Amino acid sequence: MKKQRLKKEQVNWQEVYLRLDLPKPNWWIIHPEIPIRQSWDILMLIAVIYVAIMVPPQLAFDTLNIKEIDYLMYALFGLDILITFLTGFRDGSSGSPVIMNQRRIAMNYIFSWLIIDIIATFPFEYAVIDAESGEVDSEAQLSQAAKSARVARTGRVLRIARVARLLRLTRIVKVFKFADMIKSVVHHLTIHPAIFRLFKAFAAQLYLSHLLACLWCFVPVLEDGNPESWIHHRGFGVQDYETDWGSLYLTALYWAFTTMTTVGYGDVAAVTNGEMIFATFAQILGVSFYGFILGSINAVVESLDKRNAAFERKNGQYVSVDDSAYRTLCGRTH
């Protein structure tokens, strides 16, 4: 009887597709929950974290830019676009059926993540640099004045190319694609939701400080090494961007933390107009985010207090019930 019941409970997917009037999936369509697809998602999450951490310092310190690793990242994200076009998806909650139709998969990807993925994958900075180098090679015979103008233009183009690296940060948005996977890991590790929210708040604050520090180092680069910039007032020079970038970054990180926490000792201060504009933006962003962090901490503490209070009330009820039962029993025995 048990064997017959098991046979009846086995799902015939061909009948399911026929009853639901769904087209039979092609052999090349990948199910999103097979182990090899989930392993690829983990690899892409690691790549996104690497890009989020390394792109801001590469923007400020060109010596940290390693082309081989950049090309590898571009290849991974380009391959991810192709794989996403061939991977099914759930149209709704986790309990909804997996859509395995090629046309619906493509339309869902085109109207959701495709534009962000293309912006994050296309090597804009290398395209700008290659275009400029091609023009220089084609105009080798130039006068001295023209060569000087060409050098100045090349410097501006290189700065534009470095700014174009910021487009790589759009890959950070892809973290939201892995939200379900992160939630399952947190659930598997039995981490308290309030503790996880607190961890996310602190991680976001650390990353924002890291981003502001790197941009603070990048402002003097945009101003073409202005001798009145904050790096010169702190005893640094343009050459320190290659020889002592660690101390420069640490100073900028110190400035970012003091700015975000509204302390502002004033030992690292904005001097030029560009630095004052960026410092004003950083103060507005830092104060808003700092208030958000404090609000998150208060919410987490309140939720923990409510749980403890509920637990104590339950224990108090159990104790009162036990006491009354004990008194009743004692009265009967006497």
C-alpha positions as CSV (number, residue, x, y, z in Angstrom):
1,M,0.0,0.0,0.0
2,K,2.8,2.4,0.8
3,K,4.5,1.8,-2.5
4,Q,1.3,2.4,-4.3
5,R,0.8,5.7,-2.5
6,L,4.4,6.8,-3.3
7,K,3.8,6.1,-7.0
8,K,0.6,8.1,-6.9
9,E,2.4,11.1,-5.3
10,Q,5.2,11.2,-7.9
11,V,4.8,14.3,-10.1
12,N,4.6,13.9,-13.8
13,W,5.9,17.2,-15.1
14,Q,4.7,16.6,-18.6
15,E,1.1,16.3,-17.4
16,V,1.6,19.5,-15.3
17,Y,2.8,21.5,-18.3
18,L,-0.1,20.2,-20.3
19,R,-2.7,21.0,-17.6
20,L,-1.4,24.5,-17.0
21,D,-1.0,25.0,-20.8
22,L,2.7,25.8,-20.3
23,P,5.2,25.3,-23.1
24,K,7.8,22.5,-22.5
25,P,11.1,24.1,-21.5
26,N,14.0,23.8,-23.9
27,W,17.0,21.7,-23.0
28,W,19.3,24.7,-22.6
29,I,17.1,26.5,-20.0
30,I,18.8,26.4,-16.6
31,H,16.7,25.8,-13.4
32,P,17.6,28.6,-10.9
33,E,17.8,26.2,-8.0
34,I,20.2,23.5,-9.3
35,P,23.5,23.4,-7.3
36,I,25.8,24.6,-10.2
37,R,23.5,27.7,-10.7
38,Q,23.6,28.5,-7.0
39,S,27.4,28.1,-7.0
40,W,27.6,30.6,-9.8
41,D,25.4,33.0,-7.8
42,I,27.9,32.7,-4.9
43,L,30.8,33.4,-7.2
44,M,29.0,36.5,-8.6
45,L,28.2,37.7,-5.1
46,I,31.9,37.5,-4.2
47,A,32.8,39.4,-7.4
48,V,30.2,42.1,-6.5
49,I,31.8,42.5,-3.1
50,Y,35.2,42.7,-4.6
51,V,34.1,45.4,-7.0
52,A,32.3,47.4,-4.2
53,I,35.5,47.4,-2.1
54,M,38.2,47.9,-4.7
55,V,36.6,50.3,-7.3
56,P,36.6,53.4,-5.0
57,P,40.3,53.2,-4.1
58,Q,41.2,52.4,-7.7
59,L,39.4,55.6,-8.6
60,A,41.7,57.7,-6.4
61,F,44.9,55.7,-6.6
62,D,45.6,54.6,-10.1
63,T,48.5,52.3,-8.9
64,L,45.9,49.9,-7.5
65,N,44.3,49.4,-10.9
66,I,45.3,45.9,-12.2
67,K,44.1,45.4,-15.8
68,E,44.2,41.6,-15.6
69,I,41.8,41.5,-12.7
70,D,39.6,44.2,-14.4
71,Y,39.4,42.1,-17.6
72,L,38.5,39.0,-15.5
73,M,35.7,41.0,-13.8
74,Y,34.4,42.2,-17.1
75,A,34.4,38.6,-18.4
76,L,32.5,37.3,-15.4
77,F,29.8,39.9,-15.5
78,G,29.5,39.5,-19.3
79,L,29.1,35.8,-18.9
80,D,26.5,36.4,-16.1
81,I,24.4,38.4,-18.6
82,L,24.3,35.4,-21.0
83,I,23.6,32.9,-18.2
84,T,20.8,35.1,-16.8
85,F,19.2,35.0,-20.3
86,L,19.1,31.2,-20.0
87,T,18.0,30.8,-16.4
88,G,14.4,30.4,-15.3
89,F,12.8,32.6,-12.6
90,R,10.0,32.6,-10.1
91,D,7.2,34.9,-11.0
92,G,6.3,36.0,-7.4
93,S,7.0,34.5,-4.1
94,S,9.3,31.5,-3.3
95,G,6.4,29.1,-3.6
96,S,5.3,30.2,-7.1
97,P,6.2,28.0,-10.1
98,V,9.5,28.5,-11.9
99,I,9.1,30.1,-15.3
100,M,11.2,28.2,-17.9
101,N,9.9,29.8,-21.1
102,Q,12.7,31.4,-23.1
103,R,10.6,34.4,-24.2
104,R,9.3,35.2,-20.8
105,I,12.8,34.9,-19.3
106,A,14.2,37.3,-21.8
107,M,11.4,39.8,-21.4
108,N,11.7,39.7,-17.6
109,Y,15.4,40.3,-17.7
110,I,15.2,43.1,-20.3
111,F,12.7,45.0,-18.2
112,S,14.5,44.4,-14.8
113,W,18.3,44.1,-14.6
114,L,19.7,44.2,-18.2
115,I,20.4,47.9,-18.4
116,I,22.1,48.0,-15.0
117,D,24.2,44.9,-16.0
118,I,25.3,46.4,-19.3
119,I,26.3,49.7,-17.7
120,A,28.2,47.8,-15.0
121,T,29.9,45.5,-17.6
122,F,30.9,47.7,-20.5
123,P,34.6,48.9,-20.0
124,F,33.9,52.6,-20.5
125,E,37.2,53.8,-19.1
126,Y,39.3,51.6,-21.4
127,A,37.2,52.6,-24.4
128,V,38.0,56.3,-23.7
129,I,41.7,55.6,-23.2
130,D,42.0,53.5,-26.3
131,A,40.2,56.2,-28.4
132,E,42.5,58.9,-27.1
133,S,45.7,56.8,-27.7
134,G,44.5,56.1,-31.3
135,E,44.2,59.9,-31.9
136,V,47.7,60.5,-30.5
137,D,49.2,57.8,-32.8
138,S,47.5,59.2,-35.9
139,E,48.8,62.8,-35.1
140,A,52.5,62.1,-34.4
141,Q,53.7,65.1,-36.4
142,L,52.7,68.0,-34.3
143,S,54.1,71.4,-33.3
144,Q,55.3,72.0,-29.8
145,A,52.3,74.1,-28.9
146,A,50.0,71.4,-30.3
147,K,51.8,68.7,-28.4
148,S,51.4,70.7,-25.1
149,A,47.7,71.1,-25.8
150,R,47.5,67.4,-26.6
151,V,49.1,66.6,-23.2
152,A,46.6,68.8,-21.4
153,R,43.7,67.2,-23.2
154,T,45.1,63.7,-22.5
155,G,45.2,64.5,-18.8
156,R,41.6,65.6,-18.9
157,V,40.6,62.4,-20.8
158,L,42.4,60.2,-18.3
159,R,40.5,61.9,-15.5
160,I,37.3,61.3,-17.3
161,A,38.2,57.7,-17.8
162,R,38.8,57.4,-14.0
163,V,35.5,59.0,-13.3
164,A,33.9,56.4,-15.7
165,R,35.1,53.7,-13.3
166,L,32.4,54.8,-10.9
167,L,29.9,53.2,-13.3
168,R,31.3,49.9,-12.1
169,L,29.7,50.6,-8.7
170,T,26.3,50.0,-10.3
171,R,27.1,46.4,-9.8
172,I,26.5,46.9,-6.1
173,V,22.8,47.1,-6.9
174,K,23.1,43.4,-8.0
175,V,23.4,42.6,-4.2
176,F,19.6,42.9,-4.1
177,K,19.4,40.0,-6.6
178,F,21.0,37.8,-4.0
179,A,18.7,38.9,-1.1
180,D,16.9,35.6,-1.0
181,M,20.2,33.7,-0.9
182,I,21.5,35.9,1.9
183,K,18.3,35.4,3.9
184,S,18.6,31.7,3.6
185,V,22.2,31.7,4.8
186,V,21.2,33.9,7.8
187,H,18.3,31.5,8.5
188,H,20.6,28.5,8.2
189,L,23.1,30.0,10.6
190,T,20.2,30.8,13.1
191,I,21.2,34.4,13.4
192,H,18.7,36.6,15.2
193,P,17.0,39.0,12.7
194,A,17.6,42.0,15.0
195,I,21.3,41.2,15.2
196,F,21.5,40.8,11.5
197,R,19.8,44.2,11.0
198,L,22.3,45.7,13.4
199,F,25.2,44.1,11.4
200,K,23.8,45.5,8.1
201,A,23.6,49.0,9.6
202,F,27.2,48.9,10.8
203,A,28.4,47.4,7.5
204,A,26.6,50.1,5.6
205,Q,28.2,52.8,7.7
206,L,31.7,51.3,7.2
207,Y,31.2,51.1,3.5
208,L,29.9,54.7,3.2
209,S,33.0,55.9,5.1
210,H,35.2,53.9,2.8
211,L,33.5,55.4,-0.3
212,L,33.6,59.0,1.1
213,A,37.3,58.6,2.0
214,C,38.2,57.5,-1.5
215,L,36.2,60.3,-3.1
216,W,37.9,62.8,-0.8
217,C,41.2,61.6,-2.1
218,F,39.9,61.9,-5.7
219,V,38.8,65.5,-5.4
220,P,42.4,66.9,-5.7
221,V,43.0,64.7,-8.7
222,L,39.9,66.3,-10.4
223,E,41.4,69.7,-9.6
224,D,44.7,68.7,-11.4
225,G,46.8,68.6,-8.2
226,N,45.8,72.1,-6.9
227,P,48.7,73.2,-4.6
228,E,46.1,74.6,-2.2
229,S,44.2,71.3,-1.7
230,W,43.9,69.5,1.6
231,I,46.6,67.0,0.7
232,H,49.3,69.7,0.6
233,H,48.0,71.3,3.8
234,R,48.5,67.8,5.5
235,G,52.1,67.5,4.1
236,F,51.3,65.2,1.3
237,G,52.2,65.6,-2.4
238,V,50.9,64.3,-5.7
239,Q,53.7,61.7,-5.7
240,D,52.2,60.2,-2.5
241,Y,49.3,58.9,-4.6
242,E,51.7,56.2,-5.8
243,T,54.4,56.0,-3.0
244,D,52.3,56.5,0.2
245,W,48.7,55.9,-0.8
246,G,48.1,54.0,2.5
247,S,48.7,57.0,4.7
248,L,46.7,59.2,2.4
249,Y,43.8,56.8,2.5
250,L,44.0,56.5,6.3
251,T,43.9,60.3,6.7
252,A,40.9,60.5,4.4
253,L,39.1,57.7,6.3
254,Y,39.7,59.6,9.5
255,W,38.1,62.7,7.9
256,A,35.2,60.6,6.7
257,F,34.4,59.2,10.2
258,T,34.8,62.6,11.9
259,T,32.5,64.2,9.3
260,M,29.8,61.4,9.4
261,T,29.7,61.5,13.2
262,T,29.5,65.3,13.3
263,V,32.7,65.6,15.3
264,G,34.8,67.5,12.8
265,Y,38.0,68.3,14.6
266,G,39.1,70.6,11.8
267,D,42.6,69.2,11.4
268,V,41.7,67.9,8.0
269,A,39.6,70.6,6.3
270,A,38.3,71.6,2.9
271,V,40.3,74.4,1.3
272,T,39.4,74.7,-2.4
273,N,36.0,75.3,-3.8
274,G,35.6,71.8,-5.1
275,E,36.6,70.3,-1.7
276,M,34.1,72.6,0.1
277,I,31.3,71.5,-2.2
278,F,32.1,67.9,-1.7
279,A,32.5,68.3,2.1
280,T,29.1,69.9,2.2
281,F,27.6,67.0,0.3
282,A,29.4,64.5,2.6
283,Q,28.1,66.3,5.8
284,I,24.5,66.2,4.6
285,L,24.8,62.6,3.6
286,G,26.7,61.6,6.7
287,V,24.3,63.3,9.2
288,S,21.3,61.7,7.5
289,F,22.8,58.3,7.5
290,Y,24.1,58.7,11.0
291,G,20.5,59.4,12.1
292,F,19.4,56.3,10.3
293,I,22.0,54.2,12.1
294,L,20.9,55.5,15.5
295,G,17.3,54.8,14.6
296,S,18.1,51.3,13.6
297,I,20.0,50.6,16.8
298,N,17.0,51.9,18.9
299,A,14.6,49.7,16.9
300,V,16.8,46.7,17.4
301,V,17.1,47.3,21.2
302,E,13.4,47.9,21.5
303,S,12.6,44.6,19.7
304,L,15.0,42.7,22.0
305,D,13.4,44.4,25.1
306,K,9.9,43.4,23.9
307,R,11.0,39.8,23.4
308,N,12.6,39.7,26.9
309,A,9.5,41.3,28.5
310,A,7.2,38.8,26.8
311,F,9.4,36.0,27.9
312,E,9.4,37.3,31.5
313,R,5.6,37.7,31.4
314,K,5.2,34.1,30.3
315,N,7.6,32.9,33.1
316,G,5.6,35.0,35.6
317,Q,2.4,33.4,34.5
318,Y,3.9,29.9,34.8
319,V,5.2,30.8,38.3
320,S,1.8,32.2,39.5
321,V,0.0,29.1,38.2
322,D,2.4,26.8,39.9
323,D,2.1,28.8,43.2
324,S,-1.7,28.7,43.1
325,A,-1.6,24.9,42.3
326,Y,0.8,24.4,45.2
327,R,-1.5,26.3,47.6
328,T,-4.5,24.4,46.5
329,L,-2.7,21.1,47.0
330,C,-1.5,22.2,50.4
331,G,-5.0,23.2,51.5
332,R,-6.4,19.8,50.4
333,T,-3.8,17.9,52.4
334,H,-4.4,19.9,55.5
